[in-house]
């Protein structure tokens, strides 16, 4: 996720700061099982956070009526291969 954040920032599209995608920042959600990671033969290639409630950004939405995807990222070296589509498809299956 950090390489995707850096790549976006380098292109003039800062989406997340390094602090927002640091190990410390995501640890709680990782421990809660909210992160899904895609791998290929070389290692991790994509990630997203999946949750069924988001009181921070959408407090007015009733619990259980929606699904939320955050921090979707694809390794910059692997972009352009429909990996984000695959990650989103998996999130739809989870929903």
C-alpha positions, 0 to 999 in steps of 0.5 A, a space after each residue: 500500500 505504501 508503494 501505491 501511495 508514493 506512486 500516486 503522490 509522485 504523479 500529483 494525486 496524493 491520496 494517502 499520506 505515508 502515516 495513513 498507510 503505515 503499519 501502525 495506522 492499519 494494525 487495528 483493522 488488520 487485526 480485526 480481519 478487515 484487510 484482504 490481500 491479493 498475491 501472485 508468485 512474487 508476493 503481495 500485489 493488491 489490497 483493500 479494506 472491507 467493512 460493513 459499517 463506517 461510522 466515520 464517513 457515513 454515520 447516517 447509514 444503517 448498519 448492515 445496509 451497505 458495504 464499504 471499501 477503503 484503501 484499495 491499492 495495487 502495486 504500481 509495478 502490477 498496474 494495468 492488468 485489471 487487478 483492481 477489477 479483481 479486487 473489487 469483484 472479490 469485495 462484491 462476493 464478500 458483500 
